[in-house]
Amino acid sequence: MIERAFALLASFDGDHRAQTLAELAQRSGIPRTSALRLARTLTSVGALERPTTCAGCSRRSGAGTTPWAARTGPGP
C-alpha cells in the first residue's frame, strides 16, 4: 500500500502538476479504483488536493475529471 501511495505521488512533476483520475492511474500504473481510494486518502491527510481551478489543467467536463494536485504548501 505504501509503495502504491508513493507511486501515485511520484506521478506528479513539473509537467503534470494536476491530473485527472485516469491520468493518475495511467502515470502511476495503479488500477483506477485503487488510485481513487489512495487519492482520497492522500487528500484526507493533506498530501493531495482537488483545486477548483488550476492553470494548465485540461478543461474537460463530466464526472471524474476534476483534477487532483499535489500540495505545495503546509498541510492542514
PDB file of N, CA, C and O in Angstrom:
ATOM      1  N   MET A   1       0.831  -1.195   0.000  1.00  0.00           N
ATOM      2  CA  MET A   1       0.000   0.000   0.000  1.00  0.00           C
ATOM      3  C   MET A   1       0.873   1.254   0.000  1.00  0.00           C
ATOM      4  O   MET A   1       0.589   2.197  -0.738  1.00  0.00           O
ATOM      5  N   ILE A   2       1.906   1.281   0.797  1.00  0.00           N
ATOM      6  CA  ILE A   2       2.780   2.457   0.857  1.00  0.00           C
ATOM      7  C   ILE A   2       3.481   2.665  -0.481  1.00  0.00           C
ATOM      8  O   ILE A   2       3.649   3.799  -0.931  1.00  0.00           O
ATOM      9  N   GLU A   3       3.891   1.561  -1.116  1.00  0.00           N
ATOM     10  CA  GLU A   3       4.550   1.677  -2.417  1.00  0.00           C
ATOM     11  C   GLU A   3       3.613   2.315  -3.437  1.00  0.00           C
ATOM     12  O   GLU A   3       4.037   3.144  -4.242  1.00  0.00           O
ATOM     13  N   ARG A   4       2.345   1.930  -3.403  1.00  0.00           N
ATOM     14  CA  ARG A   4       1.376   2.500  -4.348  1.00  0.00           C
ATOM     15  C   ARG A   4       1.134   3.978  -4.057  1.00  0.00           C
ATOM     16  O   ARG A   4       0.991   4.778  -4.981  1.00  0.00           O
ATOM     17  N   ALA A   5       1.089   4.337  -2.795  1.00  0.00           N
ATOM     18  CA  ALA A   5       0.899   5.747  -2.443  1.00  0.00           C
ATOM     19  C   ALA A   5       2.068   6.579  -2.974  1.00  0.00           C
ATOM     20  O   ALA A   5       1.865   7.665  -3.518  1.00  0.00           O
ATOM     21  N   PHE A   6       3.278   6.072  -2.816  1.00  0.00           N
ATOM     22  CA  PHE A   6       4.441   6.795  -3.342  1.00  0.00           C
ATOM     23  C   PHE A   6       4.439   6.822  -4.869  1.00  0.00           C
ATOM     24  O   PHE A   6       4.844   7.820  -5.464  1.00  0.00           O
ATOM     25  N   ALA A   7       3.994   5.756  -5.509  1.00  0.00           N
ATOM     26  CA  ALA A   7       3.906   5.738  -6.975  1.00  0.00           C
ATOM     27  C   ALA A   7       2.913   6.797  -7.448  1.00  0.00           C
ATOM     28  O   ALA A   7       3.157   7.490  -8.436  1.00  0.00           O
ATOM     29  N   LEU A   8       1.802   6.916  -6.743  1.00  0.00           N
ATOM     30  CA  LEU A   8       0.806   7.918  -7.103  1.00  0.00           C
ATOM     31  C   LEU A   8       1.379   9.318  -6.924  1.00  0.00           C
ATOM     32  O   LEU A   8       1.211  10.165  -7.801  1.00  0.00           O
ATOM     33  N   LEU A   9       2.045   9.574  -5.817  1.00  0.00           N
ATOM     34  CA  LEU A   9       2.655  10.886  -5.581  1.00  0.00           C
ATOM     35  C   LEU A   9       3.766  11.173  -6.587  1.00  0.00           C
ATOM     36  O   LEU A   9       3.943  12.315  -7.010  1.00  0.00           O
ATOM     37  N   ALA A  10       4.506  10.148  -6.965  1.00  0.00           N
ATOM     38  CA  ALA A  10       5.612  10.321  -7.914  1.00  0.00           C
ATOM     39  C   ALA A  10       5.118  10.635  -9.326  1.00  0.00           C
ATOM     40  O   ALA A  10       5.897  11.077 -10.170  1.00  0.00           O
ATOM     41  N   SER A  11       3.832  10.411  -9.587  1.00  0.00           N
ATOM     42  CA  SER A  11       3.308  10.703 -10.920  1.00  0.00           C
ATOM     43  C   SER A  11       3.200  12.210 -11.170  1.00  0.00           C
ATOM     44  O   SER A  11       3.036  12.644 -12.311  1.00  0.00           O
ATOM     45  N   PHE A  12       3.292  13.000 -10.104  1.00  0.00           N
ATOM     46  CA  PHE A  12       3.272  14.460 -10.255  1.00  0.00           C
ATOM     47  C   PHE A  12       4.683  14.959 -10.515  1.00  0.00           C
ATOM     48  O   PHE A  12       5.638  14.516  -9.877  1.00  0.00           O
ATOM     49  N   ASP A  13       4.806  15.884 -11.458  1.00  0.00           N
ATOM     50  CA  ASP A  13       6.087  16.531 -11.723  1.00  0.00           C
ATOM     51  C   ASP A  13       5.807  17.910 -12.303  1.00  0.00           C
ATOM     52  O   ASP A  13       4.657  18.347 -12.329  1.00  0.00           O
ATOM     53  N   GLY A  14       6.823  18.586 -12.759  1.00  0.00           N
ATOM     54  CA  GLY A  14       6.658  19.939 -13.272  1.00  0.00           C
ATOM     55  C   GLY A  14       5.710  20.038 -14.449  1.00  0.00           C
ATOM     56  O   GLY A  14       5.047  21.059 -14.629  1.00  0.00           O
ATOM     57  N   ASP A  15       5.639  18.992 -15.246  1.00  0.00           N
ATOM     58  CA  ASP A  15       4.740  18.992 -16.397  1.00  0.00           C
ATOM     59  C   ASP A  15       3.364  18.428 -16.074  1.00  0.00           C
ATOM     60  O   ASP A  15       2.433  18.573 -16.866  1.00  0.00           O
ATOM     61  N   HIS A  16       3.229  17.791 -14.925  1.00  0.00           N
ATOM     62  CA  HIS A  16       1.971  17.160 -14.515  1.00  0.00           C
ATOM     63  C   HIS A  16       1.645  17.579 -13.090  1.00  0.00           C
ATOM     64  O   HIS A  16       1.705  16.772 -12.163  1.00  0.00           O
ATOM     65  N   ARG A  17       1.302  18.843 -12.930  1.00  0.00           N
ATOM     66  CA  ARG A  17       1.017  19.380 -11.593  1.00  0.00           C
ATOM     67  C   ARG A  17      -0.383  19.039 -11.119  1.00  0.00           C
ATOM     68  O   ARG A  17      -0.637  18.992  -9.916  1.00  0.00           O
ATOM     69  N   ALA A  18      -1.291  18.803 -12.049  1.00  0.00           N
ATOM     70  CA  ALA A  18      -2.655  18.386 -11.732  1.00  0.00           C
ATOM     71  C   ALA A  18      -3.051  17.314 -12.739  1.00  0.00           C
ATOM     72  O   ALA A  18      -2.738  17.418 -13.925  1.00  0.00           O
ATOM     73  N   GLN A  19      -3.739  16.289 -12.260  1.00  0.00           N
ATOM     74  CA  GLN A  19      -4.108  15.166 -13.112  1.00  0.00           C
ATOM     75  C   GLN A  19      -5.510  14.678 -12.785  1.00  0.00           C
ATOM     76  O   GLN A  19      -5.956  14.744 -11.639  1.00  0.00           O
ATOM     77  N   THR A  20      -6.194  14.189 -13.808  1.00  0.00           N
ATOM     78  CA  THR A  20      -7.477  13.544 -13.573  1.00  0.00           C
ATOM     79  C   THR A  20      -7.212  12.154 -12.996  1.00  0.00           C
ATOM     80  O   THR A  20      -6.072  11.691 -12.958  1.00  0.00           O
ATOM     81  N   LEU A  21      -8.267  11.505 -12.553  1.00  0.00           N
ATOM     82  CA  LEU A  21      -8.125  10.151 -12.030  1.00  0.00           C
ATOM     83  C   LEU A  21      -7.539   9.218 -13.081  1.00  0.00           C
ATOM     84  O   LEU A  21      -6.674   8.399 -12.769  1.00  0.00           O
ATOM     85  N   ALA A  22      -7.997   9.332 -14.313  1.00  0.00           N
ATOM     86  CA  ALA A  22      -7.474   8.483 -15.388  1.00  0.00           C
ATOM     87  C   ALA A  22      -5.977   8.710 -15.583  1.00  0.00           C
ATOM     88  O   ALA A  22      -5.221   7.757 -15.774  1.00  0.00           O
ATOM     89  N   GLU A  23      -5.554   9.961 -15.534  1.00  0.00           N
ATOM     90  CA  GLU A  23      -4.135  10.274 -15.685  1.00  0.00           C
ATOM     91  C   GLU A  23      -3.324   9.750 -14.503  1.00  0.00           C
ATOM     92  O   GLU A  23      -2.231   9.211 -14.681  1.00  0.00           O
ATOM     93  N   LEU A  24      -3.865   9.912 -13.296  1.00  0.00           N
ATOM     94  CA  LEU A  24      -3.179   9.377 -12.116  1.00  0.00           C
ATOM     95  C   LEU A  24      -2.968   7.875 -12.250  1.00  0.00           C
ATOM     96  O   LEU A  24      -1.873   7.370 -12.004  1.00  0.00           O
ATOM     97  N   ALA A  25      -4.017   7.171 -12.638  1.00  0.00           N
ATOM     98  CA  ALA A  25      -3.928   5.717 -12.776  1.00  0.00           C
ATOM     99  C   ALA A  25      -2.915   5.330 -13.848  1.00  0.00           C
ATOM    100  O   ALA A  25      -2.089   4.443 -13.636  1.00  0.00           O
ATOM    101  N   GLN A  26      -2.979   5.990 -14.984  1.00  0.00           N
ATOM    102  CA  GLN A  26      -2.068   5.658 -16.078  1.00  0.00           C
ATOM    103  C   GLN A  26      -0.618   5.960 -15.725  1.00  0.00           C
ATOM    104  O   GLN A  26       0.255   5.115 -15.921  1.00  0.00           O
ATOM    105  N   ARG A  27      -0.357   7.144 -15.210  1.00  0.00           N
ATOM    106  CA  ARG A  27       1.025   7.543 -14.923  1.00  0.00           C
ATOM    107  C   ARG A  27       1.633   6.767 -13.764  1.00  0.00           C
ATOM    108  O   ARG A  27       2.845   6.554 -13.739  1.00  0.00           O
ATOM    109  N   SER A  28       0.813   6.339 -12.800  1.00  0.00           N
ATOM    110  CA  SER A  28       1.342   5.606 -11.650  1.00  0.00           C
ATOM    111  C   SER A  28       1.340   4.092 -11.851  1.00  0.00           C
ATOM    112  O   SER A  28       2.018   3.360 -11.130  1.00  0.00           O
ATOM    113  N   GLY A  29       0.568   3.629 -12.842  1.00  0.00           N
ATOM    114  CA  GLY A  29       0.481   2.187 -13.077  1.00  0.00           C
ATOM    115  C   GLY A  29      -0.429   1.480 -12.083  1.00  0.00           C
ATOM    116  O   GLY A  29      -0.330   0.267 -11.901  1.00  0.00           O
ATOM    117  N   ILE A  30      -1.304   2.226 -11.447  1.00  0.00           N
ATOM    118  CA  ILE A  30      -2.218   1.692 -10.435  1.00  0.00           C
ATOM    119  C   ILE A  30      -3.622   1.627 -11.038  1.00  0.00           C
ATOM    120  O   ILE A  30      -4.037   2.563 -11.720  1.00  0.00           O
ATOM    121  N   PRO A  31      -4.358   0.541 -10.801  1.00  0.00           N
ATOM    122  CA  PRO A  31      -5.736   0.483 -11.303  1.00  0.00           C
ATOM    123  C   PRO A  31      -6.552   1.674 -10.808  1.00  0.00           C
ATOM    124  O   PRO A  31      -6.314   2.189  -9.715  1.00  0.00           O
ATOM    125  N   ARG A  32      -7.518   2.106 -11.625  1.00  0.00           N
ATOM    126  CA  ARG A  32      -8.304   3.297 -11.307  1.00  0.00           C
ATOM    127  C   ARG A  32      -8.965   3.246  -9.938  1.00  0.00           C
ATOM    128  O   ARG A  32      -8.922   4.226  -9.195  1.00  0.00           O
ATOM    129  N   THR A  33      -9.573   2.124  -9.595  1.00  0.00           N
ATOM    130  CA  THR A  33     -10.267   2.050  -8.307  1.00  0.00           C
ATOM    131  C   THR A  33      -9.292   2.215  -7.142  1.00  0.00           C
ATOM    132  O   THR A  33      -9.601   2.877  -6.151  1.00  0.00           O
ATOM    133  N   SER A  34      -8.122   1.613  -7.271  1.00  0.00           N
ATOM    134  CA  SER A  34      -7.101   1.761  -6.226  1.00  0.00           C
ATOM    135  C   SER A  34      -6.564   3.184  -6.197  1.00  0.00           C
ATOM    136  O   SER A  34      -6.341   3.744  -5.124  1.00  0.00           O
ATOM    137  N   ALA A  35      -6.356   3.769  -7.372  1.00  0.00           N
ATOM    138  CA  ALA A  35      -5.877   5.152  -7.448  1.00  0.00           C
ATOM    139  C   ALA A  35      -6.881   6.108  -6.802  1.00  0.00           C
ATOM    140  O   ALA A  35      -6.485   7.054  -6.120  1.00  0.00           O
ATOM    141  N   LEU A  36      -8.163   5.869  -7.011  1.00  0.00           N
ATOM    142  CA  LEU A  36      -9.182   6.706  -6.396  1.00  0.00           C
ATOM    143  C   LEU A  36      -9.145   6.598  -4.880  1.00  0.00           C
ATOM    144  O   LEU A  36      -9.180   7.613  -4.183  1.00  0.00           O
ATOM    145  N   ARG A  37      -9.076   5.381  -4.366  1.00  0.00           N
ATOM    146  CA  ARG A  37      -9.005   5.186  -2.906  1.00  0.00           C
ATOM    147  C   ARG A  37      -7.778   5.870  -2.328  1.00  0.00           C
ATOM    148  O   ARG A  37      -7.865   6.558  -1.311  1.00  0.00           O
ATOM    149  N   LEU A  38      -6.634   5.680  -2.975  1.00  0.00           N
ATOM    150  CA  LEU A  38      -5.401   6.296  -2.484  1.00  0.00           C
ATOM    151  C   LEU A  38      -5.463   7.819  -2.580  1.00  0.00           C
ATOM    152  O   LEU A  38      -5.032   8.515  -1.660  1.00  0.00           O
ATOM    153  N   ALA A  39      -5.990   8.335  -3.673  1.00  0.00           N
ATOM    154  CA  ALA A  39      -6.084   9.785  -3.834  1.00  0.00           C
ATOM    155  C   ALA A  39      -6.981  10.383  -2.755  1.00  0.00           C
ATOM    156  O   ALA A  39      -6.669  11.437  -2.201  1.00  0.00           O
ATOM    157  N   ARG A  40      -8.085   9.720  -2.458  1.00  0.00           N
ATOM    158  CA  ARG A  40      -8.969  10.212  -1.394  1.00  0.00           C
ATOM    159  C   ARG A  40      -8.266  10.186  -0.040  1.00  0.00           C
ATOM    160  O   ARG A  40      -8.383  11.127   0.746  1.00  0.00           O
ATOM    161  N   THR A  41      -7.539   9.110   0.226  1.00  0.00           N
ATOM    162  CA  THR A  41      -6.804   9.014   1.493  1.00  0.00           C
ATOM    163  C   THR A  41      -5.718  10.077   1.565  1.00  0.00           C
ATOM    164  O   THR A  41      -5.567  10.741   2.591  1.00  0.00           O
ATOM    165  N   LEU A  42      -4.965  10.245   0.489  1.00  0.00           N
ATOM    166  CA  LEU A  42      -3.902  11.259   0.469  1.00  0.00           C
ATOM    167  C   LEU A  42      -4.475  12.662   0.583  1.00  0.00           C
ATOM    168  O   LEU A  42      -3.829  13.550   1.139  1.00  0.00           O
ATOM    169  N   THR A  43      -5.672  12.874   0.067  1.00  0.00           N
ATOM    170  CA  THR A  43      -6.338  14.175   0.217  1.00  0.00           C
ATOM    171  C   THR A  43      -6.737  14.393   1.669  1.00  0.00           C
ATOM    172  O   THR A  43      -6.585  15.493   2.200  1.00  0.00           O
ATOM    173  N   SER A  44      -7.244  13.351   2.310  1.00  0.00           N
ATOM    174  CA  SER A  44      -7.690  13.498   3.703  1.00  0.00           C
ATOM    175  C   SER A  44      -6.541  13.789   4.661  1.00  0.00           C
ATOM    176  O   SER A  44      -6.752  14.393   5.713  1.00  0.00           O
ATOM    177  N   VAL A  45      -5.327  13.368   4.311  1.00  0.00           N
ATOM    178  CA  VAL A  45      -4.176  13.656   5.175  1.00  0.00           C
ATOM    179  C   VAL A  45      -3.383  14.876   4.695  1.00  0.00           C
ATOM    180  O   VAL A  45      -2.352  15.220   5.274  1.00  0.00           O
ATOM    181  N   GLY A  46      -3.875  15.531   3.628  1.00  0.00           N
ATOM    182  CA  GLY A  46      -3.263  16.772   3.187  1.00  0.00           C
ATOM    183  C   GLY A  46      -2.147  16.651   2.171  1.00  0.00           C
ATOM    184  O   GLY A  46      -1.493  17.650   1.870  1.00  0.00           O
ATOM    185  N   ALA A  47      -1.900  15.462   1.629  1.00  0.00           N
ATOM    186  CA  ALA A  47      -0.831  15.307   0.643  1.00  0.00           C
ATOM    187  C   ALA A  47      -1.281  15.697  -0.761  1.00  0.00           C
ATOM    188  O   ALA A  47      -0.466  16.116  -1.582  1.00  0.00           O
ATOM    189  N   LEU A  48      -2.582  15.560  -1.040  1.00  0.00           N
ATOM    190  CA  LEU A  48      -3.160  15.961  -2.316  1.00  0.00           C
ATOM    191  C   LEU A  48      -4.312  16.917  -2.047  1.00  0.00           C
ATOM    192  O   LEU A  48      -4.832  17.000  -0.934  1.00  0.00           O
ATOM    193  N   GLU A  49      -4.691  17.626  -3.082  1.00  0.00           N
ATOM    194  CA  GLU A  49      -5.859  18.489  -3.002  1.00  0.00           C
ATOM    195  C   GLU A  49      -6.581  18.446  -4.331  1.00  0.00           C
ATOM    196  O   GLU A  49      -6.027  18.010  -5.340  1.00  0.00           O
ATOM    197  N   ARG A  50      -7.824  18.903  -4.325  1.00  0.00           N
ATOM    198  CA  ARG A  50      -8.597  19.000  -5.559  1.00  0.00           C
ATOM    199  C   ARG A  50      -8.928  20.464  -5.779  1.00  0.00           C
ATOM    200  O   ARG A  50      -9.959  20.946  -5.310  1.00  0.00           O
ATOM    201  N   PRO A  51      -8.068  21.173  -6.484  1.00  0.00           N
ATOM    202  CA  PRO A  51      -8.309  22.596  -6.693  1.00  0.00           C
ATOM    203  C   PRO A  51      -9.538  22.827  -7.564  1.00  0.00           C
ATOM    204  O   PRO A  51      -9.836  22.031  -8.455  1.00  0.00           O
ATOM    205  N   THR A  52     -10.246  23.918  -7.301  1.00  0.00           N
ATOM    206  CA  THR A  52     -11.404  24.246  -8.129  1.00  0.00           C
ATOM    207  C   THR A  52     -10.965  24.865  -9.440  1.00  0.00           C
ATOM    208  O   THR A  52     -11.679  24.786 -10.439  1.00  0.00           O
ATOM    209  N   THR A  53      -9.795  25.481  -9.442  1.00  0.00           N
ATOM    210  CA  THR A  53      -9.204  25.998 -10.678  1.00  0.00           C
ATOM    211  C   THR A  53      -7.714  25.702 -10.641  1.00  0.00           C
ATOM    212  O   THR A  53      -7.102  25.647  -9.574  1.00  0.00           O
ATOM    213  N   CYS A  54      -7.153  25.517 -11.799  1.00  0.00           N
ATOM    214  CA  CYS A  54      -5.692  25.360 -11.859  1.00  0.00           C
ATOM    215  C   CYS A  54      -5.211  25.735 -13.252  1.00  0.00           C
ATOM    216  O   CYS A  54      -5.810  25.353 -14.257  1.00  0.00           O
ATOM    217  N   ALA A  55      -4.139  26.476 -13.294  1.00  0.00           N
ATOM    218  CA  ALA A  55      -3.551  26.894 -14.565  1.00  0.00           C
ATOM    219  C   ALA A  55      -2.962  25.685 -15.268  1.00  0.00           C
ATOM    220  O   ALA A  55      -2.276  24.872 -14.649  1.00  0.00           O
ATOM    221  N   GLY A  56      -3.223  25.568 -16.531  1.00  0.00           N
ATOM    222  CA  GLY A  56      -2.645  24.486 -17.311  1.00  0.00           C
ATOM    223  C   GLY A  56      -3.413  23.187 -17.265  1.00  0.00           C
ATOM    224  O   GLY A  56      -3.018  22.227 -17.926  1.00  0.00           O
ATOM    225  N   CYS A  57      -4.504  23.117 -16.503  1.00  0.00           N
ATOM    226  CA  CYS A  57      -5.306  21.902 -16.469  1.00  0.00           C
ATOM    227  C   CYS A  57      -6.156  21.829 -17.719  1.00  0.00           C
ATOM    228  O   CYS A  57      -6.634  22.846 -18.223  1.00  0.00           O
ATOM    229  N   SER A  58      -6.338  20.630 -18.209  1.00  0.00           N
ATOM    230  CA  SER A  58      -7.239  20.495 -19.345  1.00  0.00           C
ATOM    231  C   SER A  58      -8.660  20.747 -18.853  1.00  0.00           C
ATOM    232  O   SER A  58      -8.994  20.398 -17.721  1.00  0.00           O
ATOM    233  N   ARG A  59      -9.459  21.322 -19.655  1.00  0.00           N
ATOM    234  CA  ARG A  59     -10.829  21.659 -19.279  1.00  0.00           C
ATOM    235  C   ARG A  59     -11.790  20.685 -19.934  1.00  0.00           C
ATOM    236  O   ARG A  59     -12.350  20.972 -20.992  1.00  0.00           O
ATOM    237  N   ARG A  60     -11.978  19.560 -19.320  1.00  0.00           N
ATOM    238  CA  ARG A  60     -12.931  18.585 -19.800  1.00  0.00           C
ATOM    239  C   ARG A  60     -14.099  18.576 -18.846  1.00  0.00           C
ATOM    240  O   ARG A  60     -13.934  18.829 -17.652  1.00  0.00           O
ATOM    241  N   SER A  61     -15.265  18.291 -19.355  1.00  0.00           N
ATOM    242  CA  SER A  61     -16.422  18.254 -18.480  1.00  0.00           C
ATOM    243  C   SER A  61     -16.839  16.814 -18.265  1.00  0.00           C
ATOM    244  O   SER A  61     -16.518  15.932 -19.060  1.00  0.00           O
ATOM    245  N   GLY A  62     -17.560  16.590 -17.176  1.00  0.00           N
ATOM    246  CA  GLY A  62     -18.057  15.263 -16.868  1.00  0.00           C
ATOM    247  C   GLY A  62     -17.532  14.782 -15.537  1.00  0.00           C
ATOM    248  O   GLY A  62     -16.598  15.350 -14.971  1.00  0.00           O
ATOM    249  N   ALA A  63     -18.147  13.732 -15.054  1.00  0.00           N
ATOM    250  CA  ALA A  63     -17.772  13.182 -13.751  1.00  0.00           C
ATOM    251  C   ALA A  63     -16.352  12.639 -13.786  1.00  0.00           C
ATOM    252  O   ALA A  63     -15.919  12.055 -14.780  1.00  0.00           O
ATOM    253  N   GLY A  64     -15.642  12.837 -12.699  1.00  0.00           N
ATOM    254  CA  GLY A  64     -14.298  12.282 -12.563  1.00  0.00           C
ATOM    255  C   GLY A  64     -13.204  13.061 -13.248  1.00  0.00           C
ATOM    256  O   GLY A  64     -12.065  12.598 -13.315  1.00  0.00           O
ATOM    257  N   THR A  65     -13.527  14.245 -13.763  1.00  0.00           N
ATOM    258  CA  THR A  65     -12.490  14.997 -14.468  1.00  0.00           C
ATOM    259  C   THR A  65     -11.920  16.143 -13.641  1.00  0.00           C
ATOM    260  O   THR A  65     -11.035  16.856 -14.114  1.00  0.00           O
ATOM    261  N   THR A  66     -12.407  16.336 -12.415  1.00  0.00           N
ATOM    262  CA  THR A  66     -11.813  17.348 -11.553  1.00  0.00           C
ATOM    263  C   THR A  66     -10.404  16.894 -11.221  1.00  0.00           C
ATOM    264  O   THR A  66     -10.218  15.776 -10.741  1.00  0.00           O
ATOM    265  N   PRO A  67      -9.414  17.727 -11.464  1.00  0.00           N
ATOM    266  CA  PRO A  67      -8.036  17.287 -11.263  1.00  0.00           C
ATOM    267  C   PRO A  67      -7.643  17.135  -9.799  1.00  0.00           C
ATOM    268  O   PRO A  67      -8.203  17.786  -8.916  1.00  0.00           O
ATOM    269  N   TRP A  68      -6.689  16.281  -9.567  1.00  0.00           N
ATOM    270  CA  TRP A  68      -6.042  16.143  -8.254  1.00  0.00           C
ATOM    271  C   TRP A  68      -4.706  16.848  -8.402  1.00  0.00           C
ATOM    272  O   TRP A  68      -4.108  16.817  -9.477  1.00  0.00           O
ATOM    273  N   ALA A  69      -4.234  17.476  -7.350  1.00  0.00           N
ATOM    274  CA  ALA A  69      -2.944  18.170  -7.408  1.00  0.00           C
ATOM    275  C   ALA A  69      -2.165  17.874  -6.129  1.00  0.00           C
ATOM    276  O   ALA A  69      -2.744  17.736  -5.052  1.00  0.00           O
ATOM    277  N   ALA A  70      -0.856  17.780  -6.264  1.00  0.00           N
ATOM    278  CA  ALA A  70      -0.004  17.610  -5.092  1.00  0.00           C
ATOM    279  C   ALA A  70       0.024  18.939  -4.329  1.00  0.00           C
ATOM    280  O   ALA A  70       0.117  20.006  -4.936  1.00  0.00           O
ATOM    281  N   ARG A  71      -0.055  18.869  -3.026  1.00  0.00           N
ATOM    282  CA  ARG A  71       0.001  20.083  -2.218  1.00  0.00           C
ATOM    283  C   ARG A  71       1.404  20.654  -2.267  1.00  0.00           C
ATOM    284  O   ARG A  71       2.388  19.915  -2.231  1.00  0.00           O
ATOM    285  N   THR A  72       1.490  21.956  -2.349  1.00  0.00           N
ATOM    286  CA  THR A  72       2.800  22.599  -2.383  1.00  0.00           C
ATOM    287  C   THR A  72       3.107  23.340  -1.104  1.00  0.00           C
ATOM    288  O   THR A  72       4.248  23.744  -0.884  1.00  0.00           O
ATOM    289  N   GLY A  73       2.119  23.526  -0.262  1.00  0.00           N
ATOM    290  CA  GLY A  73       2.320  24.264   0.987  1.00  0.00           C
ATOM    291  C   GLY A  73       2.122  23.367   2.191  1.00  0.00           C
ATOM    292  O   GLY A  73       1.968  22.153   2.053  1.00  0.00           O
ATOM    293  N   PRO A  74       2.127  23.966   3.371  1.00  0.00           N
ATOM    294  CA  PRO A  74       1.931  23.185   4.581  1.00  0.00           C
ATOM    295  C   PRO A  74       0.547  22.558   4.615  1.00  0.00           C
ATOM    296  O   PRO A  74      -0.410  23.103   4.065  1.00  0.00           O
ATOM    297  N   GLY A  75       0.454  21.420   5.257  1.00  0.00           N
ATOM    298  CA  GLY A  75      -0.806  20.695   5.373  1.00  0.00           C
ATOM    299  C   GLY A  75      -1.752  21.359   6.352  1.00  0.00           C
ATOM    300  O   GLY A  75      -1.461  22.407   6.928  1.00  0.00           O
ATOM    301  N   PRO A  76      -2.915  20.702   6.522  1.00  0.00           N
ATOM    302  CA  PRO A  76      -3.946  21.284   7.397  1.00  0.00           C
ATOM    303  C   PRO A  76      -3.519  21.405   8.845  1.00  0.00           C
ATOM    304  O   PRO A  76      -4.291  21.876   9.679  1.00  0.00           O
TER     305      PRO A  76
END
